[in-house]
Amino acid sequence: MGVSPSKRSKARTRRKRTAWSKLTVTGAMSCPQCHEPKLPHRMCPSCGYYKNREVAPKVEQTAAAE
Ligand SMILES: [Zn+2]
């Protein structure tokens, strides 16, 4: 059962809110190849490019193979 907002102090609310906000991914950048959002120092999940070269071929949908 939840705690009523009137019973919760401002400090407690703000402390919880701060902890929650740190769960979100920070430092995300966009891919220079396809401009999709990606993590720094990681291969782009969208186009498979890293450091201006393709390190992993893009996985095609299985519909093309059939
Ligand atoms: Zn990309």
N, CA, C, O and the ligand as a Tripos MOL2 file, in Angstrom:
@<TRIPOS>MOLECULE
protein
  265   263    67     0     0
PROTEIN
NO_CHARGES

@<TRIPOS>ATOM
      1 N           0.8390   -1.1970    0.0000 N.3       1 MET1
      2 CA          0.0000    0.0000    0.0000 C.3       1 MET1
      3 C           0.8710    1.2430    0.0000 C.2       1 MET1
      4 O           1.8560    1.3200    0.7340 O.2       1 MET1
      5 N           0.5110    2.2070   -0.8170 N.am      2 GLY2
      6 CA          1.3230    3.4120   -0.9430 C.3       2 GLY2
      7 C           1.1530    4.3600    0.2200 C.2       2 GLY2
      8 O           0.1810    4.2850    0.9720 O.2       2 GLY2
      9 N           2.1230    5.2630    0.3560 N.am      3 VAL3
     10 CA          2.0750    6.2760    1.4110 C.3       3 VAL3
     11 C           1.4050    7.5210    0.8400 C.2       3 VAL3
     12 O           1.7280    7.9580   -0.2640 O.2       3 VAL3
     13 N           0.4790    8.0830    1.5920 N.am      4 SER4
     14 CA         -0.2380    9.2760    1.1570 C.3       4 SER4
     15 C           0.7350   10.4370    0.9170 C.2       4 SER4
     16 O           1.6820   10.6040    1.6850 O.2       4 SER4
     17 N           0.5230   11.2420   -0.1320 N.am      5 PRO5
     18 CA          1.4250   12.3750   -0.3970 C.3       5 PRO5
     19 C           1.5070   13.3450    0.7640 C.2       5 PRO5
     20 O           2.5440   13.9780    0.9630 O.2       5 PRO5
     21 N           0.4380   13.4770    1.5350 N.am      6 SER6
     22 CA          0.4500   14.3930    2.6800 C.3       6 SER6
     23 C           1.3370   13.8820    3.8100 C.2       6 SER6
     24 O           1.8190   14.6620    4.6310 O.2       6 SER6
     25 N           1.5520   12.5440    3.8460 N.am      7 LYS7
     26 CA          2.4090   11.9430    4.8720 C.3       7 LYS7
     27 C           3.8800   11.9700    4.4800 C.2       7 LYS7
     28 O           4.7570   11.8320    5.3330 O.2       7 LYS7
     29 N           4.1510   12.1470    3.1890 N.am      8 ARG8
     30 CA          5.5170   12.1220    2.6840 C.3       8 ARG8
     31 C           6.1460   13.5060    2.7550 C.2       8 ARG8
     32 O           5.5520   14.4820    2.2970 O.2       8 ARG8
     33 N           7.3270   13.5960    3.3160 N.am      9 SER9
     34 CA          7.9910   14.8900    3.4090 C.3       9 SER9
     35 C           8.5560   15.2950    2.0500 C.2       9 SER9
     36 O           8.7620   14.4460    1.1820 O.2       9 SER9
     37 N           8.8070   16.5950    1.8670 N.am     10 LYS10
     38 CA          9.3960   17.0900    0.6140 C.3      10 LYS10
     39 C          10.7720   16.4770    0.3980 C.2      10 LYS10
     40 O          11.1330   16.1130   -0.7210 O.2      10 LYS10
     41 N          11.5500   16.3660    1.5010 N.am     11 ALA11
     42 CA         12.9050   15.8170    1.4000 C.3      11 ALA11
     43 C          12.8790   14.3750    0.9040 C.2      11 ALA11
     44 O          13.6910   13.9820    0.0670 O.2      11 ALA11
     45 N          11.9510   13.6040    1.4220 N.am     12 ARG12
     46 CA         11.8530   12.1940    1.0330 C.3      12 ARG12
     47 C          11.4630   12.0670   -0.4430 C.2      12 ARG12
     48 O          12.0170   11.2500   -1.1780 O.2      12 ARG12
     49 N          10.5040   12.8870   -0.8560 N.am     13 THR13
     50 CA         10.0560   12.8830   -2.2490 C.3      13 THR13
     51 C          11.2130   13.2330   -3.1860 C.2      13 THR13
     52 O          11.4380   12.5690   -4.1970 O.2      13 THR13
     53 N          11.9450   14.3040   -2.8200 N.am     14 ARG14
     54 CA         13.0330   14.7830   -3.6910 C.3      14 ARG14
     55 C          14.1990   13.7940   -3.7220 C.2      14 ARG14
     56 O          14.8500   13.6300   -4.7530 O.2      14 ARG14
     57 N          14.4590   13.1360   -2.5910 N.am     15 ARG15
     58 CA         15.5410   12.1560   -2.5330 C.3      15 ARG15
     59 C          15.2260   10.9720   -3.4510 C.2      15 ARG15
     60 O          16.0900   10.4920   -4.1850 O.2      15 ARG15
     61 N          13.9920   10.5190   -3.3950 N.am     16 LYS16
     62 CA         13.5530    9.4050   -4.2480 C.3      16 LYS16
     63 C          13.5850    9.8100   -5.7160 C.2      16 LYS16
     64 O          13.9730    9.0250   -6.5810 O.2      16 LYS16
     65 N          13.1720   11.0480   -5.9850 N.am     17 ARG17
     66 CA         13.1220   11.5400   -7.3620 C.3      17 ARG17
     67 C          14.5340   11.6210   -7.9500 C.2      17 ARG17
     68 O          14.7360   11.3290   -9.1280 O.2      17 ARG17
     69 N          15.5020   12.0160   -7.1320 N.am     18 THR18
     70 CA         16.8860   12.1160   -7.5770 C.3      18 THR18
     71 C          17.4420   10.7390   -7.9180 C.2      18 THR18
     72 O          18.1180   10.5690   -8.9330 O.2      18 THR18
     73 N          17.1570    9.7650   -7.0710 N.am     19 ALA19
     74 CA         17.6410    8.4070   -7.3030 C.3      19 ALA19
     75 C          17.0570    7.8400   -8.5890 C.2      19 ALA19
     76 O          17.7430    7.1340   -9.3280 O.2      19 ALA19
     77 N          15.8080    8.1420   -8.8550 N.am     20 TRP20
     78 CA         15.1520    7.6430  -10.0580 C.3      20 TRP20
     79 C          15.7310    8.2750  -11.3150 C.2      20 TRP20
     80 O          15.8930    7.6010  -12.3320 O.2      20 TRP20
     81 N          16.0430    9.5620  -11.2520 N.am     21 SER21
     82 CA         16.5320   10.2740  -12.4270 C.3      21 SER21
     83 C          17.8990    9.7600  -12.8700 C.2      21 SER21
     84 O          18.2520    9.8820  -14.0430 O.2      21 SER21
     85 N          18.6790    9.1810  -11.9410 N.am     22 LYS22
     86 CA         20.0090    8.6740  -12.2790 C.3      22 LYS22
     87 C          19.9570    7.3430  -13.0180 C.2      22 LYS22
     88 O          20.9720    6.8670  -13.5270 O.2      22 LYS22
     89 N          18.7620    6.7400  -13.0730 N.am     23 LEU23
     90 CA         18.6180    5.4730  -13.7930 C.3      23 LEU23
     91 C          18.6050    5.6800  -15.3010 C.2      23 LEU23
     92 O          18.9120    4.7650  -16.0660 O.2      23 LEU23
     93 N          18.2480    6.8820  -15.7190 N.am     24 THR24
     94 CA         18.1780    7.1350  -17.1590 C.3      24 THR24
     95 C          19.5860    7.2350  -17.7350 C.2      24 THR24
     96 O          20.5140    7.6750  -17.0570 O.2      24 THR24
     97 N          19.7350    6.8290  -18.9740 N.am     25 VAL25
     98 CA         21.0340    6.8070  -19.6310 C.3      25 VAL25
     99 C          21.4610    8.2270  -19.9700 C.2      25 VAL25
    100 O          20.7160    8.9810  -20.5960 O.2      25 VAL25
    101 N          22.6560    8.5760  -19.5520 N.am     26 THR26
    102 CA         23.1840    9.9040  -19.8580 C.3      26 THR26
    103 C          24.3700    9.7680  -20.8110 C.2      26 THR26
    104 O          24.9270    8.6810  -20.9690 O.2      26 THR26
    105 N          24.7450   10.8620  -21.4360 N.am     27 GLY27
    106 CA         25.9020   10.8650  -22.3250 C.3      27 GLY27
    107 C          25.6450   10.2220  -23.6660 C.2      27 GLY27
    108 O          26.5880    9.8970  -24.3880 O.2      27 GLY27
    109 N          24.3850   10.0330  -24.0140 N.am     28 ALA28
    110 CA         24.0640    9.4520  -25.3110 C.3      28 ALA28
    111 C          24.4050   10.4340  -26.4240 C.2      28 ALA28
    112 O          24.2120   11.6410  -26.2820 O.2      28 ALA28
    113 N          24.9080    9.9090  -27.5190 N.am     29 MET29
    114 CA         25.2570   10.7430  -28.6660 C.3      29 MET29
    115 C          24.6120   10.1580  -29.9110 C.2      29 MET29
    116 O          24.0950    9.0410  -29.8880 O.2      29 MET29
    117 N          24.6460   10.9110  -30.9890 N.am     30 SER30
    118 CA         24.0450   10.4230  -32.2280 C.3      30 SER30
    119 C          25.1250    9.8570  -33.1440 C.2      30 SER30
    120 O          26.2620   10.3280  -33.1470 O.2      30 SER30
    121 N          24.7580    8.8530  -33.9100 N.am     31 CYS31
    122 CA         25.6680    8.1880  -34.8300 C.3      31 CYS31
    123 C          26.0500    9.1260  -35.9750 C.2      31 CYS31
    124 O          25.1660    9.7430  -36.5690 O.2      31 CYS31
    125 N          27.3390    9.2510  -36.3020 N.am     32 PRO32
    126 CA         27.7230   10.1140  -37.4280 C.3      32 PRO32
    127 C          27.2950    9.5460  -38.7780 C.2      32 PRO32
    128 O          27.2310   10.2630  -39.7770 O.2      32 PRO32
    129 N          27.0080    8.2590  -38.7900 N.am     33 GLN33
    130 CA         26.6340    7.5860  -40.0380 C.3      33 GLN33
    131 C          25.1380    7.7390  -40.3370 C.2      33 GLN33
    132 O          24.7480    8.1730  -41.4200 O.2      33 GLN33
    133 N          24.3150    7.3730  -39.3550 N.am     34 CYS34
    134 CA         22.8660    7.3790  -39.5910 C.3      34 CYS34
    135 C          22.1250    8.3420  -38.6660 C.2      34 CYS34
    136 O          20.9090    8.4950  -38.7750 O.2      34 CYS34
    137 N          22.8580    8.9940  -37.7520 N.am     35 HIS35
    138 CA         22.2990    9.9980  -36.8440 C.3      35 HIS35
    139 C          21.2420    9.4410  -35.8990 C.2      35 HIS35
    140 O          20.3910   10.1730  -35.3940 O.2      35 HIS35
    141 N          21.3100    8.1450  -35.6730 N.am     36 GLU36
    142 CA         20.4240    7.5350  -34.6780 C.3      36 GLU36
    143 C          21.0900    7.6720  -33.3070 C.2      36 GLU36
    144 O          22.3190    7.7000  -33.2420 O.2      36 GLU36
    145 N          20.3320    7.7600  -32.2090 N.am     37 PRO37
    146 CA         20.9530    7.8510  -30.8860 C.3      37 PRO37
    147 C          21.6850    6.5600  -30.5250 C.2      37 PRO37
    148 O          21.1560    5.4620  -30.6970 O.2      37 PRO37
    149 N          22.9060    6.7130  -30.0220 N.am     38 LYS38
    150 CA         23.6910    5.5540  -29.6200 C.3      38 LYS38
    151 C          24.5770    5.9200  -28.4420 C.2      38 LYS38
    152 O          24.7390    7.0990  -28.1280 O.2      38 LYS38
    153 N          25.1520    4.9180  -27.7870 N.am     39 LEU39
    154 CA         26.0440    5.1670  -26.6670 C.3      39 LEU39
    155 C          27.4480    5.4420  -27.1760 C.2      39 LEU39
    156 O          27.8640    4.8570  -28.1760 O.2      39 LEU39
    157 N          28.2000    6.3340  -26.4990 N.am     40 PRO40
    158 CA         29.5660    6.5910  -26.9140 C.3      40 PRO40
    159 C          30.4500    5.3640  -26.7050 C.2      40 PRO40
    160 O          30.2340    4.5880  -25.7740 O.2      40 PRO40
    161 N          31.4430    5.1920  -27.5740 N.am     41 HIS41
    162 CA         32.3800    4.0670  -27.5600 C.3      41 HIS41
    163 C          31.6780    2.7260  -27.7390 C.2      41 HIS41
    164 O          32.1540    1.6900  -27.2750 O.2      41 HIS41
    165 N          30.5610    2.7670  -28.4060 N.am     42 ARG42
    166 CA         29.8230    1.5430  -28.7130 C.3      42 ARG42
    167 C          29.4510    1.5590  -30.1900 C.2      42 ARG42
    168 O          29.2570    2.6140  -30.7930 O.2      42 ARG42
    169 N          29.3590    0.3740  -30.7440 N.am     43 MET43
    170 CA         28.9060    0.2430  -32.1170 C.3      43 MET43
    171 C          27.4570    0.7320  -32.2120 C.2      43 MET43
    172 O          26.6630    0.5350  -31.2920 O.2      43 MET43
    173 N          27.1340    1.3590  -33.3170 N.am     44 CYS44
    174 CA         25.7550    1.8240  -33.5030 C.3      44 CYS44
    175 C          24.8400    0.6230  -33.7200 C.2      44 CYS44
    176 O          25.0820   -0.1750  -34.6250 O.2      44 CYS44
    177 N          23.7920    0.4810  -32.9050 N.am     45 PRO45
    178 CA         22.8900   -0.6610  -33.0780 C.3      45 PRO45
    179 C          22.0440   -0.5570  -34.3360 C.2      45 PRO45
    180 O          21.4920   -1.5560  -34.7970 O.2      45 PRO45
    181 N          21.9390    0.6290  -34.8870 N.am     46 SER46
    182 CA         21.0780    0.8400  -36.0510 C.3      46 SER46
    183 C          21.7750    0.4600  -37.3570 C.2      46 SER46
    184 O          21.1960   -0.2510  -38.1780 O.2      46 SER46
    185 N          23.0290    0.9310  -37.5630 N.am     47 CYS47
    186 CA         23.7080    0.6860  -38.8380 C.3      47 CYS47
    187 C          24.9580   -0.1790  -38.6710 C.2      47 CYS47
    188 O          25.5670   -0.5650  -39.6690 O.2      47 CYS47
    189 N          25.3600   -0.4970  -37.4220 N.am     48 GLY48
    190 CA         26.5210   -1.3650  -37.2000 C.3      48 GLY48
    191 C          27.8520   -0.7050  -37.4720 C.2      48 GLY48
    192 O          28.8480   -1.3980  -37.6780 O.2      48 GLY48
    193 N          27.8980    0.6240  -37.4790 N.am     49 TYR49
    194 CA         29.1260    1.3380  -37.7500 C.3      49 TYR49
    195 C          29.7970    1.7760  -36.4540 C.2      49 TYR49
    196 O          29.1320    2.1360  -35.4820 O.2      49 TYR49
    197 N          31.1200    1.7370  -36.4580 N.am     50 TYR50
    198 CA         31.9010    2.2860  -35.3560 C.3      50 TYR50
    199 C          33.2140    2.8100  -35.9180 C.2      50 TYR50
    200 O          33.8920    2.1130  -36.6730 O.2      50 TYR50
    201 N          33.5780    4.0430  -35.5500 N.am     51 LYS51
    202 CA         34.7900    4.7080  -36.0480 C.3      51 LYS51
    203 C          34.8210    4.7440  -37.5830 C.2      51 LYS51
    204 O          35.8310    4.4180  -38.2060 O.2      51 LYS51
    205 N          33.7100    5.1420  -38.1630 N.am     52 ASN52
    206 CA         33.5770    5.3640  -39.6080 C.3      52 ASN52
    207 C          33.7720    4.1200  -40.4590 C.2      52 ASN52
    208 O          34.0260    4.2260  -41.6590 O.2      52 ASN52
    209 N          33.6550    2.9340  -39.8500 N.am     53 ARG53
    210 CA         33.6880    1.7320  -40.6700 C.3      53 ARG53
    211 C          32.6860    0.7240  -40.1210 C.2      53 ARG53
    212 O          32.3050    0.7640  -38.9510 O.2      53 ARG53
    213 N          32.2770   -0.1740  -41.0010 N.am     54 GLU54
    214 CA         31.2620   -1.1400  -40.6020 C.3      54 GLU54
    215 C          31.9430   -2.2870  -39.8690 C.2      54 GLU54
    216 O          32.7990   -2.9650  -40.4370 O.2      54 GLU54
    217 N          31.5690   -2.5110  -38.6060 N.am     55 VAL55
    218 CA         32.1760   -3.5750  -37.8110 C.3      55 VAL55
    219 C          31.2550   -4.7920  -37.7110 C.2      55 VAL55
    220 O          31.7110   -5.8990  -37.4210 O.2      55 VAL55
    221 N          29.9700   -4.5850  -37.9520 N.am     56 ALA56
    222 CA         29.0180   -5.6920  -37.9350 C.3      56 ALA56
    223 C          27.9700   -5.4500  -39.0080 C.2      56 ALA56
    224 O          27.3560   -4.3830  -39.0380 O.2      56 ALA56
    225 N          27.7570   -6.4080  -39.8790 N.am     57 PRO57
    226 CA         26.7540   -6.2090  -40.9210 C.3      57 PRO57
    227 C          25.3590   -6.0850  -40.3250 C.2      57 PRO57
    228 O          25.0160   -6.7620  -39.3550 O.2      57 PRO57
    229 N          24.5810   -5.2260  -40.9110 N.am     58 LYS58
    230 CA         23.2130   -5.0030  -40.4330 C.3      58 LYS58
    231 C          22.4030   -6.2760  -40.6060 C.2      58 LYS58
    232 O          22.4050   -6.8850  -41.6760 O.2      58 LYS58
    233 N          21.7120   -6.6730  -39.5460 N.am     59 VAL59
    234 CA         20.9100   -7.8950  -39.5810 C.3      59 VAL59
    235 C          19.6140   -7.6190  -40.3510 C.2      59 VAL59
    236 O          18.7820   -6.8040  -39.9520 O.2      59 VAL59
    237 N          19.4850   -8.3300  -41.4600 N.am     60 GLU60
    238 CA         18.2900   -8.1440  -42.2870 C.3      60 GLU60
    239 C          17.1290   -8.9510  -41.7150 C.2      60 GLU60
    240 O          17.3220   -9.8990  -40.9540 O.2      60 GLU60
    241 N          15.9510   -8.5600  -42.0910 N.am     61 GLN61
    242 CA         14.7680   -9.2900  -41.6590 C.3      61 GLN61
    243 C          14.7060  -10.6440  -42.3720 C.2      61 GLN61
    244 O          15.1680  -10.7750  -43.5060 O.2      61 GLN61
    245 N          14.1360  -11.6440  -41.7040 N.am     62 THR62
    246 CA         14.1090  -13.0130  -42.2460 C.3      62 THR62
    247 C          13.1890  -13.1320  -43.4690 C.2      62 THR62
    248 O          13.2360  -14.1320  -44.1850 O.2      62 THR62
    249 N          12.3690  -12.1320  -43.7040 N.am     63 ALA63
    250 CA         11.4240  -12.1690  -44.8300 C.3      63 ALA63
    251 C          12.1740  -12.1970  -46.1630 C.2      63 ALA63
    252 O          11.6830  -12.7690  -47.1360 O.2      63 ALA63
    253 N          13.3840  -11.5710  -46.2170 N.am     64 ALA64
    254 CA         14.1610  -11.5310  -47.4510 C.3      64 ALA64
    255 C          14.7470  -12.9050  -47.7830 C.2      64 ALA64
    256 O          14.9290  -13.2350  -48.9550 O.2      64 ALA64
    257 N          15.0440  -13.7060  -46.7550 N.am     65 ALA65
    258 CA         15.6710  -15.0100  -46.9720 C.3      65 ALA65
    259 C          14.6810  -16.0450  -47.4830 C.2      65 ALA65
    260 O          15.0720  -17.0310  -48.1080 O.2      65 ALA65
    261 N          13.4230  -15.8240  -47.2230 N.am     66 GLU66
    262 CA         12.4190  -16.8280  -47.6170 C.3      66 GLU66
    263 C          11.9120  -16.6220  -49.0290 C.2      66 GLU66
    264 O          11.0670  -17.3850  -49.4990 O.2      66 GLU66
    265 ZN         24.4360    4.3710  -37.1090 Zn       67 ZN67
@<TRIPOS>BOND
     1     1     2 1
     2     2     3 1
     3     3     4 2
     4     3     5 am
     5     5     6 1
     6     6     7 1
     7     7     8 2
     8     7     9 am
     9     9    10 1
    10    10    11 1
    11    11    12 2
    12    11    13 am
    13    13    14 1
    14    14    15 1
    15    15    16 2
    16    15    17 am
    17    17    18 1
    18    18    19 1
    19    19    20 2
    20    19    21 am
    21    21    22 1
    22    22    23 1
    23    23    24 2
    24    23    25 am
    25    25    26 1
    26    26    27 1
    27    27    28 2
    28    27    29 am
    29    29    30 1
    30    30    31 1
    31    31    32 2
    32    31    33 am
    33    33    34 1
    34    34    35 1
    35    35    36 2
    36    35    37 am
    37    37    38 1
    38    38    39 1
    39    39    40 2
    40    39    41 am
    41    41    42 1
    42    42    43 1
    43    43    44 2
    44    43    45 am
    45    45    46 1
    46    46    47 1
    47    47    48 2
    48    47    49 am
    49    49    50 1
    50    50    51 1
    51    51    52 2
    52    51    53 am
    53    53    54 1
    54    54    55 1
    55    55    56 2
    56    55    57 am
    57    57    58 1
    58    58    59 1
    59    59    60 2
    60    59    61 am
    61    61    62 1
    62    62    63 1
    63    63    64 2
    64    63    65 am
    65    65    66 1
    66    66    67 1
    67    67    68 2
    68    67    69 am
    69    69    70 1
    70    70    71 1
    71    71    72 2
    72    71    73 am
    73    73    74 1
    74    74    75 1
    75    75    76 2
    76    75    77 am
    77    77    78 1
    78    78    79 1
    79    79    80 2
    80    79    81 am
    81    81    82 1
    82    82    83 1
    83    83    84 2
    84    83    85 am
    85    85    86 1
    86    86    87 1
    87    87    88 2
    88    87    89 am
    89    89    90 1
    90    90    91 1
    91    91    92 2
    92    91    93 am
    93    93    94 1
    94    94    95 1
    95    95    96 2
    96    95    97 am
    97    97    98 1
    98    98    99 1
    99    99   100 2
   100    99   101 am
   101   101   102 1
   102   102   103 1
   103   103   104 2
   104   103   105 am
   105   105   106 1
   106   106   107 1
   107   107   108 2
   108   107   109 am
   109   109   110 1
   110   110   111 1
   111   111   112 2
   112   111   113 am
   113   113   114 1
   114   114   115 1
   115   115   116 2
   116   115   117 am
   117   117   118 1
   118   118   119 1
   119   119   120 2
   120   119   121 am
   121   121   122 1
   122   122   123 1
   123   123   124 2
   124   123   125 am
   125   125   126 1
   126   126   127 1
   127   127   128 2
   128   127   129 am
   129   129   130 1
   130   130   131 1
   131   131   132 2
   132   131   133 am
   133   133   134 1
   134   134   135 1
   135   135   136 2
   136   135   137 am
   137   137   138 1
   138   138   139 1
   139   139   140 2
   140   139   141 am
   141   141   142 1
   142   142   143 1
   143   143   144 2
   144   143   145 am
   145   145   146 1
   146   146   147 1
   147   147   148 2
   148   147   149 am
   149   149   150 1
   150   150   151 1
   151   151   152 2
   152   151   153 am
   153   153   154 1
   154   154   155 1
   155   155   156 2
   156   155   157 am
   157   157   158 1
   158   158   159 1
   159   159   160 2
   160   159   161 am
   161   161   162 1
   162   162   163 1
   163   163   164 2
   164   163   165 am
   165   165   166 1
   166   166   167 1
   167   167   168 2
   168   167   169 am
   169   169   170 1
   170   170   171 1
   171   171   172 2
   172   171   173 am
   173   173   174 1
   174   174   175 1
   175   175   176 2
   176   175   177 am
   177   177   178 1
   178   178   179 1
   179   179   180 2
   180   179   181 am
   181   181   182 1
   182   182   183 1
   183   183   184 2
   184   183   185 am
   185   185   186 1
   186   186   187 1
   187   187   188 2
   188   187   189 am
   189   189   190 1
   190   190   191 1
   191   191   192 2
   192   191   193 am
   193   193   194 1
   194   194   195 1
   195   195   196 2
   196   195   197 am
   197   197   198 1
   198   198   199 1
   199   199   200 2
   200   199   201 am
   201   201   202 1
   202   202   203 1
   203   203   204 2
   204   203   205 am
   205   205   206 1
   206   206   207 1
   207   207   208 2
   208   207   209 am
   209   209   210 1
   210   210   211 1
   211   211   212 2
   212   211   213 am
   213   213   214 1
   214   214   215 1
   215   215   216 2
   216   215   217 am
   217   217   218 1
   218   218   219 1
   219   219   220 2
   220   219   221 am
   221   221   222 1
   222   222   223 1
   223   223   224 2
   224   223   225 am
   225   225   226 1
   226   226   227 1
   227   227   228 2
   228   227   229 am
   229   229   230 1
   230   230   231 1
   231   231   232 2
   232   231   233 am
   233   233   234 1
   234   234   235 1
   235   235   236 2
   236   235   237 am
   237   237   238 1
   238   238   239 1
   239   239   240 2
   240   239   241 am
   241   241   242 1
   242   242   243 1
   243   243   244 2
   244   243   245 am
   245   245   246 1
   246   246   247 1
   247   247   248 2
   248   247   249 am
   249   249   250 1
   250   250   251 1
   251   251   252 2
   252   251   253 am
   253   253   254 1
   254   254   255 1
   255   255   256 2
   256   255   257 am
   257   257   258 1
   258   258   259 1
   259   259   260 2
   260   259   261 am
   261   261   262 1
   262   262   263 1
   263   263   264 2
@<TRIPOS>SUBSTRUCTURE
     1 MET1         2 RESIDUE 1 A MET
     2 GLY2         6 RESIDUE 1 A GLY
     3 VAL3        10 RESIDUE 1 A VAL
     4 SER4        14 RESIDUE 1 A SER
     5 PRO5        18 RESIDUE 1 A PRO
     6 SER6        22 RESIDUE 1 A SER
     7 LYS7        26 RESIDUE 1 A LYS
     8 ARG8        30 RESIDUE 1 A ARG
     9 SER9        34 RESIDUE 1 A SER
    10 LYS10       38 RESIDUE 1 A LYS
    11 ALA11       42 RESIDUE 1 A ALA
    12 ARG12       46 RESIDUE 1 A ARG
    13 THR13       50 RESIDUE 1 A THR
    14 ARG14       54 RESIDUE 1 A ARG
    15 ARG15       58 RESIDUE 1 A ARG
    16 LYS16       62 RESIDUE 1 A LYS
    17 ARG17       66 RESIDUE 1 A ARG
    18 THR18       70 RESIDUE 1 A THR
    19 ALA19       74 RESIDUE 1 A ALA
    20 TRP20       78 RESIDUE 1 A TRP
    21 SER21       82 RESIDUE 1 A SER
    22 LYS22       86 RESIDUE 1 A LYS
    23 LEU23       90 RESIDUE 1 A LEU
    24 THR24       94 RESIDUE 1 A THR
    25 VAL25       98 RESIDUE 1 A VAL
    26 THR26      102 RESIDUE 1 A THR
    27 GLY27      106 RESIDUE 1 A GLY
    28 ALA28      110 RESIDUE 1 A ALA
    29 MET29      114 RESIDUE 1 A MET
    30 SER30      118 RESIDUE 1 A SER
    31 CYS31      122 RESIDUE 1 A CYS
    32 PRO32      126 RESIDUE 1 A PRO
    33 GLN33      130 RESIDUE 1 A GLN
    34 CYS34      134 RESIDUE 1 A CYS
    35 HIS35      138 RESIDUE 1 A HIS
    36 GLU36      142 RESIDUE 1 A GLU
    37 PRO37      146 RESIDUE 1 A PRO
    38 LYS38      150 RESIDUE 1 A LYS
    39 LEU39      154 RESIDUE 1 A LEU
    40 PRO40      158 RESIDUE 1 A PRO
    41 HIS41      162 RESIDUE 1 A HIS
    42 ARG42      166 RESIDUE 1 A ARG
    43 MET43      170 RESIDUE 1 A MET
    44 CYS44      174 RESIDUE 1 A CYS
    45 PRO45      178 RESIDUE 1 A PRO
    46 SER46      182 RESIDUE 1 A SER
    47 CYS47      186 RESIDUE 1 A CYS
    48 GLY48      190 RESIDUE 1 A GLY
    49 TYR49      194 RESIDUE 1 A TYR
    50 TYR50      198 RESIDUE 1 A TYR
    51 LYS51      202 RESIDUE 1 A LYS
    52 ASN52      206 RESIDUE 1 A ASN
    53 ARG53      210 RESIDUE 1 A ARG
    54 GLU54      214 RESIDUE 1 A GLU
    55 VAL55      218 RESIDUE 1 A VAL
    56 ALA56      222 RESIDUE 1 A ALA
    57 PRO57      226 RESIDUE 1 A PRO
    58 LYS58      230 RESIDUE 1 A LYS
    59 VAL59      234 RESIDUE 1 A VAL
    60 GLU60      238 RESIDUE 1 A GLU
    61 GLN61      242 RESIDUE 1 A GLN
    62 THR62      246 RESIDUE 1 A THR
    63 ALA63      250 RESIDUE 1 A ALA
    64 ALA64      254 RESIDUE 1 A ALA
    65 ALA65      258 RESIDUE 1 A ALA
    66 GLU66      262 RESIDUE 1 A GLU
    67 ZN67       265 GROUP 0 **** ****
